[in-house]
Amino acid sequence: MITWGIIIGVVILGAGMAVWRHQRKLKLRAHLMKEAIRNQDFSFRLPTNDLLPGERAMQEALNELGENVRQQMNKNEVESWERLTRVLTHEMMNATAPITSISQSLLSRQDVKGTPLEDGIKAIYDTSRHLSDFVTNYRKMSELEKPVLAEVSLRPMLDELQKTYQQLTWTINVPADTIVHADKGMLRQILMNLTKNAIEAEATKIMIETTNTHHPSPITLLIGNDGTPIPAENRQSLFVPFFTTKRTGSGIGLSLSRRMMIQQGGMLDLAEKNLPGCHVTFVLSSI
């Protein structure tokens, strides 16, 4: 005959096992977050299911904190590049301007034309011009105008982009009444940069969708393409100015786009999970 003592003992044992398993889950969460922070990866998002109300609130706060830290680190990185850009462009322009001017002047002289000197001076002139163009691209990183934020109808802008780049197959899952809070010119430039980036990666299709369309809440826009996948070793450097894996790429499109997103209070990043049928997916968040 089962006594009350045995029943109570079984209940206590079961409750103890449940508490032990729950504590193991919490310990594992703490370990995962410590490892993410140690590796400076603040993109961690741990689930909040199977948690007590207080624990759930704490996990949601930690997830939000990780996102805030990640965005601040990205912002600080962009600002550091911007400060470096100002110094480099100033020094490089001071160095290249007289070289370009003098070599151009020499090329116009009659005693230089048709002589062996002409080829050498022309090489100097072409190189200095190329360097000047390079510096001009550099300067774009630090001379962005202050954004003028307003309510922008997103779908017409995407439809216009589709008409401009008809060599791509477009799938746009964005409601017609979607409104974003952004600088219209900057947002159009960002979308064009991402489209050109896809074309350079030999993409044939682009997929665009939103994760939230409830105005006036911030919207996250996902933009995927089926171009050449980005190697894992290049993901961290993708938004570094002038980093490129393409022969003809300038390496400023993505870094400039991220800078413009930050100025509007948003962020441009790579998605951890690609859209269906896509090899690369970018995330425009908080627009």
N, C-alpha and C positions, 0 to 999 in steps of 0.2 A: 504494500500500500504506500502510495506516494505521500509523503508528509509535506506540511506547509514549509518546513525548513528546507527541504530539497527544492521545492518550487521556487522559493525565494532565492536560494543559492544559484539556481539555473538562470533566473532573471538577472541577478547581479552579475553573473559571469557573462551573459549575453551583452548586457549594457557595458561591461568593462571591455569586452572585445570590440564593440562598436566604437567606444571612445578611443581605444588604442589604434584602430584603423583610421579613424578620423584624424588623430594626431599625426599619424604617419603621412597622411595626405598633406597636412599643413607643413610638416617638416620638409617634404619633397618640394612643395611650392617655394618655401624659403630658400632651399638649395638652388632651385632653378633661377630664382631672381638674383641671388648672390653671384652665380656664374655669369648671368647676362650682364650684370653691372661690372663684374671684373673684366669682361671682354668688351666693355663699353658698347654693349648692344642694348639700347633702351627701347627697342621695338617689341619687347615681350608683352604678350597679352595672355594672361592666365584665366581660365574659365571661372565663373562665379557660381556655378551650379553645385549642389550638395554642400553648401555652406550655411552656417547659421547667419541670421540677419546681420549681426555685428561683424562677423567675419566677411560676409559678402560686401558690406559697405567698405571695409578695410581693403579688400582686394580690388574693388572698383576704384578706390582712391589711389592705390599703388599703380594700377594700370594707367590711370589718367596722369599720374605723376611721371611715369616712364615716358609717356607721349610728350608731355611738356618739356622734360629734360632733353629728349631727342630733338625736338623742334628748336630748343634754345641752342643746343650744340651745333645744329646745322646753320642756324642764323649767325652764331659767332664765327663759324668757319667761313661763311660767305663774306662777312664783314672783314675778316682778316685778309682774305684774298683781295677785297676791295682796297684796303689800305696799302697793300703791297703793290697793287696795280697802279695806284696814283704815283707812287715813287718811281716805279719802273718806266711808266709812260713818259714822265717828265724827263728822266735822264736819257732815255732812248731817243726821244724826239730832238733833244738838244744835240745828240750825237749824229743823227742821220740827216737832219735838215741841211747843214752846210755841205755835207758830202753830196747829196742830191743836187743842190743848187750849183756847186762848182763843176761837177761832172756834166751836168746839162749845159752849162755855159761853154765848157771845153768842146763838147760835141758839135756846137754850132760854129766853131771857128774853122775857117777855110784851110788853115795849115794843119788841121787834124783830120779832116775828111779825106777818106781814101788812103790814109797812112796806117801802118801797123798799130799805131796808138789808138785808133778809133775803136777797134774791137775790145781792147782792154778797158778803155774809159766807158764804153757802152756796158760792159759787164759790171763795172762799178756802179754805174747809174741804175741799171736794172735791179741789182742786189739791194741798193739803198731804197729804191721805190718799193720793192717787196717787203723790206723791213719796215718801211713807213706804213704800209698797209697792215702789216702785222700789229704794229703799235696802235693803229686806229681801232682795230678789233679789240685790243687790250683796253683801250679807253672806254669802249662801250660798257665795260663792266662797272665803271665808276661814275658814269655820267647819266644815269637813268633819272628821268624827271619824276617828281613826286606824283604818285598815282591820284587820280580823281575818281573816287569810288561812287558808284551809282547802281541802281537796279538795271540789270542787263538781261534781255530775253535771250536765253542760251540757244534754243533750237534754230532760229533764223541764222545765227552765226555759224552753227555747224552745217546747216544746209548750204550756205554760201561756200564754206570750205570744201564741201563735197563737190560742188560744181566746178571749183577751181582745180581740184586734183581728181579728174575723172579717170585717170589711169588706175586708180585704186577702187576696189569693191568695198562699199561702205555699209556697215550695219550700225544704225544709230537708234538706241533704245532710250531716248530722252523725250519725255512728254512735251507737247507743244507749248504748254504754259509754264515751263520751268524758268524761274527767275533766279539769278545769282547776283551777289553784291560784289562788284569788281570794277576795275578800270577797263573799259571796253577795248581800247587800243592795245593795252598790255595783254589782256586775255586772248585777243585775236592773234597777237604775235606769238604767244606761247603755244597756241593750238597749231599755228603754221609751223613753228619750229619742230614740234613733235611729229607732224605729218612729214616734213622734209626728212627728219631723222629716220622715219620708217621707210621712206623711199630709198634713202641712201643704204639702208640695211636690206634692200631688195624685197621689201614687203609687197604683197599683192592685195592685201585687204586690211581694213581697219575696223575695229569694233569699239563703240563708245556707249557707255551706260552710266546711270547715276545710281547711288545707293540710298539717296534720300531726296524726295521731291516736295517735302512739306515746307512751303514758304511760311515764315522767313527763316527757318532753320538753315544753318550752313549746309552746303551740298558737297558731297564727295563725287568727283568725276573720274571714272576709269577709262583709260584710252589704251587699247591693246592693238598689236599688229602681229603678223605672221612672218616678220623678217628674221634675219639671222639672230639666234639667241645670244644673250650677253653672257660671256663666261663668268663663272663665279668669282674668279680672281680680279675681274674688272668692275664688279658691282660697286665696291667702295670708292673707286676713283671716277665713276661715271660723271659726277657733277663737279669735278675739279676743273677749273678753267684750262683750256687748251689740251686736255686729255682726250685723245681720240684713237680709235683703232682703224680708222679709214684713211686711205691715201690722200683723198681730196678734202677730208673734213677739217674744219678750223678748230673744232673743240670748244667753241664758246656757246653753241646753241642751247645745250642743256643747262649749263651753269648760268647763263643769262636768264633762261626761263625760270630757274629756281629763284634767282635773285628777284625777278619781277613778281613771282608768287609770294615771296616773303614780304616784299614791300606792300602787298595788298592784304597782309595778315594771314596768308595761307601757306601752303607747302607743296612742293613737287617732289615726288619720290618714286622709287620702283615698288611695285606691288610684290608682296611675298608669294601670292598665288595669281597666276595668269588667268585672264578671261578665256573661256572655251575656244579652242582652235588658235589661240595666240601664243607666240613664243616670248613676247615682251609686253608688259603692261605697266603703264605709268599711272600714278595717282595724283590728282589735283584735289587737295583737301581744303576745307574751310573757305569755300567761295560762295 
